[in-house]
Amino acid sequence: MPDRNPTPPKTSKKELTYIEKVWHTVAIVALLVVAILIARVAFNVLLMILAGALISVYFHGLGDMIERKTKWSRKICMTISVIGSFLILFSLLYVMGTTIQGQIAILSESLPHTINNLKVKLGEGPIGAKILEYFGGDDNTDKLFATAQSFFSTSFGVLGNIYIIMFLGIFFTTSPSLYKDGIIKLFPEQNKPMARKVIDRTSQALKGWLKGMMLSMVLIFIMIGTGLSIIGIPVALVLALLTGLLKLVPNFGSLAAMIPGVLLALTQDLNTAIIVALLYIVSQTIVSNIVTPLIQKKMINIPPALTIISQVLMGVLSGVLGIILAVPLLSIIIILVDEIYVKKINHEADDEVGHRTVDSD
C-alpha cells in the first residue's frame, strides 16, 4: 500500500559564495566598529550617571544618619541632608575662599621660581647635570607642557560636567525606587531576585567606598594642613586642600600631592624638605592602611594590581573622571561577575559533588 504522506525530498542548503562570505565578514566588522565607537562616546555619559549615583548614595547615607539620630520622618531627613550639604559647602567656600585664592596666587608665583632654583642646584653636580640633560631637552619640555595642557583641559571638562552630575544626583535622591524598580523590570521574572541583590550589594559597596573616601580626605586635609603650618611652609591651606582632593585618586594622587609641598620646602633647606616628605608619607600611610580599611569594611577587597590597571585603562578612556571613578566601577564589575558567573559555577560544582555523594552511598 503506497504511503499517502510521502516525506518531502531533502533540499540541500545553498552555500555562500566566497564574495558573499567576504561581504558578510566586512559587515560584521563594520557593525562591531560602530558599536565600539558608540560605546566609547556613551562611556562618559555612563560615568556621569555613576557619579550622580555616588552623590545620591552620599545624600541617602547622610539622611539615614540624621534619621537614626533624630527619629524624624524620612522626607524631612532627606531635605536636611540635601539642603544642609549645599549650605555647608557654600559656607566653607565663602569663609575660606579669599584665603585660598590668595594662597593660590602665591603658589603660582613661587613654584616657577622654586623649580628654577632647583635646576640651578642640580646643575652644580655631575648627577644633577645628567638629570637636567635628560629631562631638559626641547622635546621633553614640549611633551611636559602638552601633558599639563591636556590634564587641565580634561579637568575643566570635568568641572563643566559637575552641573549635570549634581542634578543627576538630586534626581536619583528624590525618587530612588523609581530608577531601581525600572532597572529590575528589565530582567525576566526568574532573574529579578538576582538583579535586586546585585543592586543592593552595589549600593552597600559604593556607600562603603564613599564613606571611607570622604573621611580620608578630611583627615588627610587636617593632618597635612596642621603639619605644614607647624613646619612653617607657606600656602599650607592650599597644599592641604590639594592633598585632600587628590586622595580621590588612589596610589597616584598621594605622589602628585607631595611634589609641590616638597618643592616649596626646598626653598628653605634640605632638612625641611625631608621633614615635609616624611609628613606626607606618614599621613598617607596612617590614613590608607589604618583608617580607610576600618571604614570600608563593606567595600570589596580589590587587589592593588587590579586597582592600578583599572586606573590606567580608565585614564586612557575618560581622563580625570575615569581615574576618580575607576575603583567604584571596578567594584561594580566584580559584584556582577560574582553574582552572575562565580556563584553559578560554585552552585553547579556543589550540586555535582552532592550527586556523586548520593550515588556512592
N, C-alpha and C positions, 0 to 999 in steps of 0.2 A: 504494500500500500504506500503510495508516494506521500512524502511529507508535505502537509498543507502549509507549513510555515518555514519555508527554506531559509537558512541563515544567509544574510547578505554577504557577498564576497568582500574580503578584507581589501581595503584600499590602502595602498602604500602612501605614507605621508611624504608630501613634496619637500625635498631637501632644498635648503637655501643655497643659492649660488655663492661663489667667492665674493663677488661685488656686493651682494646683499649683506653678507656677514660683515664685510668691512664697514658698510654704512651703518649697520646696527651697532657695531662697536664704537664708531665715531659718535653716534647719537647718545649712547650711554655715557661715554667720557664727557661729552659736552654738557649733559644734564648734571653729572657729578660736579663739574667745574662751576656751573651756575649755582648749584646748591651750596657749594663751599663758599663762593663769593657772597651769596645772600646771608649765609650763616655768619660770615665774618663781619658783615655790616650790622647784622642784628645782634651780634655778640655784645657790643657796647650797650645796646638797649637792655639786654638781659642783665648786664652788670648794674645798670642804674636801677633796675627792678629789685635786684638783690640788695643794693644799698638802701633803697626805700624800705625793703622788708626789715633790714637791720635797724633802721630808725624806728619803725613800728615796734620791733621787739624791745627797743630801749624804752619807749613810751609805756608799753604794757608792763614791762618789768618794774618801772618806777611806780606805775599805777597800782600794781599788786602790792608793792611795799607800803604805799600810803594806805591801801585798803586794810592790810593786816594790822597796821599801827592804829588806825582811827576807827575802823569798823563802819566807815561811811559807805554810801552807795557806790556802785561801780562807775556810774556815769560821772559823778562828782569827782571821784579819784582820778579818772582819766582826764577830765578837764583841767584839774590842778596839775597833772603830770605834763600835759602839752603846754599850757599857758605858762606855768611856772618855769619850765625849762627854757622857754624863749626869753622870759623876763630875766632869769639869771644870766643867760648868755649876753643879752644886751647890756645888762648892768656891768658885767665884767669888762665888756668892750668899752663902755663909757668911762669906767674908773681907770682902767689900765691902758686905754687907747693912746692917750697923749704920751705916757711914759714909753710904751712900746714903739710908737712912731719915732720918738727922739732917739731911742737906742738903736733902732734900725738904721737911722741916718748916720749915727756914729759908727756902727758896724760896717756900713757900706763904704765909709771913708777910710776906716783904719785897716780893713782887710787887705786892700791892694798894697798899702804901704808896708804892712807886715810881710806879705808874700815877697815883695822886692827885697826887704831886709834879709829874709830867709835865703833868697837866691844869692845875695852877696856873701853871707856867711858860708853857704855851701860851696861857693866858688873858691874859697880860701884853701880848701883841702883837695887832695887828688881824687878821693872817692866822690866827694860832692860835685867836683867838676865833671866827672864822668856821668853822674846822675843828671846834671843840668844839660850836658851834651845830648843825652839820650832823650830826655823829655822836652828839651828846649828848642827843637827844630821847628821850622815853619809849618811842616805838615802836621806834626803832633799838636802844635798850638791851634792850627785851624780845626783839627778834629776835636780838640777840647772845647773850643768856642761853639762848634756846631752841636756837640753833645749838650752843652749847657743851654744853648738856644732851644734845642728840641725838648729838653727837660722842662724849661719854663713855659714853653708854648703848650706842652701837654698839661702842665699844672694849671695854667689859666683855663685850658679847655675843661678840666675837671671842675674848677671853680665855677665856670659857666653852667655846668650841669647840676650844681648844687640846688638851684631853684627848682628844677624838675624833681630831683631826688627828694627834697623836703616835702613837696606836695604829694608825691607818691607815698611817702611815709605817713603823712597825715591821713590820706585816703585809706591806707591799709589799717591805720589805727582806729578810725571811726567805725568801720564795719569789717572786721577780720573774718567773721564767719561767712560773709558773702563770697569772699575770694577762696576761702578754704573749701567750702561746700561746692563751689564751682569747679575747683580742680578735682575733687573727689568724684563728681558726677561724670567726668570724662572717662572713668575706668569702668570696666564691666562689674557686675554685681559681685562676682566671686573675688574680685581684686580690690574692692572698696576697703575692707579692713586693713589690708597691707598698705594702701595709699594713705589711710588715716594714720597708721603707725609711723610711716615714713615722715609725714608732715609733723607729727608730734615729736619724733626724735630730732628732726632738723631744727625745730623751734627750741628744744632744750639745748642742743649743741650751740646754736647761734647765741642764745641767751648767755650760756657759759662763756663763750668767746668774748662777747661784748662786755660782760661784767668784768672779766679779768683784764681786758684791754683798757677799759676806762679807768679802773683803779690803778693799773700800772702806769698809765700816762700821768695821772695826778701825783702819784708817789715819786715818779722819776722827775717830774717838774719841781716838786718841793725839795727833793734831795739835791738835785743839781743846782737849783737856784740858791739854796741856803749855802751849799759848799762853795760855789763860785763867789758869793758875796763875802764869805768869811776870808777866802784867799785874797780877795781884792781884785778880781778880774772885772773889767768894765763890761757893760751891757749884759750883766748876769741874767736879767729877766728875759731878754730876747733869746739868749742861748738856752736857758731852761725851757722856754716855750717851744723852741725849735726841737729840742731833745724829746719833749713830751709828744709833739706831733709826729716826729719820725719814729716813735715807738709803734705806730701803726704798721710800719714795715719791719717784720721780724728779720733778724740777722744783719741785713744791710743797713737798716736805719740807725742802729746804735753806732756803727762805724762812721757813717756820714755825719752824725750829730757831734761826734768827738772832734772832728777836724777843725772847725772854726774856733772852738774853745782852746785847743792846744796851740793853734797858730797865734791867738791873741796872748796866751801865756808866754810864748817865746819872746814877745816884745819886752818882757820883764827880765827873765833869765831862764836857764835850762832847768833848774830845780823846780821852779814854779810850773813849768810845762809838764814835768814828770808828775808832780802832785796832782795837777788837773787831769792828766791821763788816768792816774790811779783812781781819782774820784769818779770819773766816768765808768771805768771798768768795774769798780766795786759796786757802784749804784746799779748798773745794768745787771750784774751777777746776782745781787740780792733780789731785785725785782723779778728777773727772768726765771731764776732757779728756786726761789723760795716762795715769793708772794703769788706770782701768777699760777703755778701749779695747784696751790691750795684753793684758789678761787675757781679755777676752771676744771673742777672735778667732773662736771657733766660734759665737758668737751672731749672729743675723741683724741686719743693719744696718737698723734701723727709723727712718723719718723722724721728726723731733721732733714734727711736727704730728699724726701718727698716734698717737704716744705720749700726747699731751695729750688728744686726742679719746677714746681708749680709757679713759684715767683718769677723765675726766668721766662717760662712759657707765657705767663700772663703779662709780663712786662713787654715782651715782643708783640703780643696780640693787642693789648689795650693800654699800654703805658702805665702811668702812676696809679690810676684807678684799679687796673688789673692787679698790680702788685699789692695794693692795700687789701683787696678782696680775695687774694689767692688762697689764703688759709680757710676762710668760710666756704668758698666754693669747693675746695678740696674735701672739706668735711662733708658737704652735701653729697659729693660723688662717692665717698667711702660709705656713707649711710645707704645710698641707693644700691651700690654693689653688694653690700652686706645683706640687705633685705631681699633683693631680687635674685641674687645668684648664690652667695655663700650659704645662707641659711637653707635654701632649697637643696643644694648639694649635700649639706650635712644631714638634712632630714632624710634624703634618699639613702644616704650611707647608713644612717641609723636603722631605717626600715630594712635594708638588706641584711644588716647584722642580726636584726631581730628574726627575720625569716630563716636565716641559717641556724640560729639557736633553736628555733622551734623544730626545724627539720632534723637536727641532730638528736633532739630529745625523742 
